[in-house]
Amino acid sequence: MGYRRNNDRDSRDRDRRRVVMKGQGRTLKSVELDYKKPDALRQYLDDFGRIRPRRQTRLNATAQRRLAREVKRARHLALLPFVDG
């Protein structure tokens, strides 16, 4: 009595995800990220002040990590709020 997967359903879900992700045109590479420019960083934050995920910011992995570092620096210098709500 083990767990049985429904292979047909799983493969359809996997194909559907692949189609959704396929047409997104992934990354923006040349982005000016600097903790001294909080207005530029604000566009990458949501309404609650959290950093948006990569699929919304459309940054590559390196730029997303740099964004996180710069937002955290700006928060520690009180240029950006930790929580906005």
Long-range contacts (C-beta under 8 A, 24 or more apart in sequence): 24-55, 24-58, 25-58, 26-58, 26-60, 27-58, 27-59, 27-60, 27-63, 28-58, 28-59, 28-60, 28-63, 29-60, 29-63, 31-59, 31-63, 31-67, 33-63, 33-66, 33-67, 33-70, 34-70, 35-70, 35-71, 35-73, 35-74, 35-77, 35-79, 36-74, 36-79, 38-74, 38-79, 38-80, 41-67, 41-70, 41-71, 41-74, 41-80, 42-80, 44-71, 45-71, 45-80, 45-84, 47-84, 47-85, 48-83, 48-84, 48-85, 49-80, 49-81, 49-82, 49-83, 49-84, 49-85
